[in-house]
Amino acid sequence: MVNELKAARVHTPLANGGSRAVAAIEALWAEIRRHHPDVPTVVVTTGPARSAKLAQHTPRRYGTAGELFVSAQAFADGAALLVAVLHEAAHALNHARGTRDTSSTGGRYHSARFAEAAHELGFEVPRRPATGTGYAAISLPESTTARYAFALALLDFAATPEISGLDGWGDGGESPEGLFGDEQVERVVTPARAGKRLKVGCRCTPPRTMWVTPGMWELGGIMCQVCGGDFAPIE
C-alpha cells in the first residue's frame, strides 16, 4: 500500500517544483489534524485544474485513504487555498463520521451537516441556507487565519520561485530547505521581488520568526501558540 500511495502522487512543475507544493499542503493538512484529530489522513496530489474548484477531497481514492487534489493554479493565492483546503477538510470530517453533507445533484447544495463541520473547523457559516447552494458560502474569521499563519507562509513559499533572506524561517529559525527536504532554494533578488517580504517574530526566547507577504500580514494579527504573544515586524 505504501508504494501505491507514493506512486499516486502527481508532481507538477510549479515554481521550484511540485514536490514543494505537495509538501506545503501536507504540512497544512497535518496542522488541521493537530487541531482536529477526527479529520482523516489523505494522499495529497496536484496537477492541472480538474474543475473550477481549487481543491477536491475524494474519499477512498487509494484503498482506505482519501485523496486531496489541489490544482496547480490554486497556489497563486495562499489565503484562498487555505479556505479551499479547510472546506474540503470539513467534507472529509463528515465522510469519516459517515455523515452525508451535500445533495446528490453534483454536490452543489451544502446541508446543515456541512455547516456544523465547517463551524467545528473554525469557519463562520451563514445563518440561513442559500437557494441552490445551502451553506456553502462559509468564510474564515481572522482567528482561524491566524491559527494557520505558518501554514500560510509555507503555501506562499511554495508558489514563489525567487526569494531572498529566508533565514529564521519558522520554529527555531529553521530554513525552508530543512522543511522541504534537500531541495535547493534560489536566493535571488530581483526588482519584482525586492521588498515583498516582511520578517516578523514573536516574544519567545529566542523569538520564532518567519517571512510573510504584505497581503497575508494585512489579513490580521498572527498569534504564537507557544508564548501567546502576537508576531510583530522585525527590523
Secondary structure as the mmCIF struct_conf table of DSSP 4:
data_model
#
loop_
_struct_conf.conf_type_id
_struct_conf.id
_struct_conf.beg_label_comp_id
_struct_conf.beg_label_asym_id
_struct_conf.beg_label_seq_id
_struct_conf.end_label_comp_id
_struct_conf.end_label_asym_id
_struct_conf.end_label_seq_id
HELX_RH_AL_P HELX_RH_AL_P1 VAL A 2 ALA A 8
TURN_TY1_P TURN_TY1_P1 ALA A 15 ASN A 16
HELX_RH_AL_P HELX_RH_AL_P2 GLY A 18 HIS A 35
TURN_TY1_P TURN_TY1_P2 PRO A 37 ASP A 38
BEND BEND1 VAL A 39 VAL A 39
HELX_LH_PP_P HELX_LH_PP_P1 PRO A 40 THR A 41
STRN STRN1 VAL A 42 GLY A 47
BEND BEND2 PRO A 48 PRO A 48
BEND BEND3 ARG A 50 ALA A 52
BEND BEND4 LEU A 54 LEU A 54
STRN STRN2 ALA A 55 TYR A 62
TURN_TY1_P TURN_TY1_P3 GLY A 63 THR A 64
STRN STRN3 ALA A 65 SER A 71
HELX_RH_3T_P HELX_RH_3T_P1 ALA A 72 ALA A 76
HELX_RH_AL_P HELX_RH_AL_P3 GLY A 78 ALA A 96
TURN_TY1_P TURN_TY1_P4 ARG A 97 GLY A 98
STRN STRN4 THR A 102 THR A 102
TURN_TY1_P TURN_TY1_P5 SER A 104 GLY A 107
STRN STRN5 HIS A 110 HIS A 110
HELX_RH_AL_P HELX_RH_AL_P4 ALA A 112 GLU A 120
TURN_TY1_P TURN_TY1_P6 LEU A 121 GLY A 122
STRN STRN6 GLU A 124 GLU A 124
BEND BEND5 ARG A 127 ARG A 128
HELX_LH_PP_P HELX_LH_PP_P2 PRO A 129 PRO A 129
STRN STRN7 ALA A 130 ALA A 130
TURN_TY1_P TURN_TY1_P7 THR A 131 THR A 133
STRN STRN8 GLY A 134 GLY A 134
TURN_TY1_P TURN_TY1_P8 TYR A 135 TYR A 135
STRN STRN9 SER A 139 SER A 139
HELX_RH_AL_P HELX_RH_AL_P5 GLU A 142 ARG A 147
TURN_TY1_P TURN_TY1_P9 TYR A 148 TYR A 148
HELX_RH_AL_P HELX_RH_AL_P6 ALA A 149 ALA A 158
TURN_TY1_P TURN_TY1_P10 ALA A 159 ALA A 159
BEND BEND6 PRO A 161 PRO A 161
BEND BEND7 GLY A 168 GLY A 168
STRN STRN10 GLY A 170 GLY A 170
HELX_RH_3T_P HELX_RH_3T_P2 ASP A 171 GLY A 173
HELX_RH_AL_P HELX_RH_AL_P7 PRO A 176 LEU A 179
TURN_TY1_P TURN_TY1_P11 PHE A 180 ASP A 182
HELX_LH_PP_P HELX_LH_PP_P3 GLU A 183 GLU A 186
TURN_TY1_P TURN_TY1_P12 PRO A 191 GLY A 195
STRN STRN11 LEU A 198 GLY A 201
BEND BEND8 ARG A 203 PRO A 206
HELX_LH_PP_P HELX_LH_PP_P4 PRO A 207 ARG A 208
STRN STRN12 THR A 209 VAL A 212
HELX_RH_AL_P HELX_RH_AL_P8 PRO A 214 TRP A 217
TURN_TY1_P TURN_TY1_P13 GLU A 218 LEU A 219
STRN STRN13 MET A 223 MET A 223
TURN_TY1_P TURN_TY1_P14 GLN A 225 CYS A 227
HELX_LH_PP_P HELX_LH_PP_P5 GLY A 229 GLY A 229
STRN STRN14 ASP A 230 ASP A 230
HELX_LH_PP_P HELX_LH_PP_P6 PHE A 231 PHE A 231
STRN STRN15 ALA A 232 PRO A 233
#
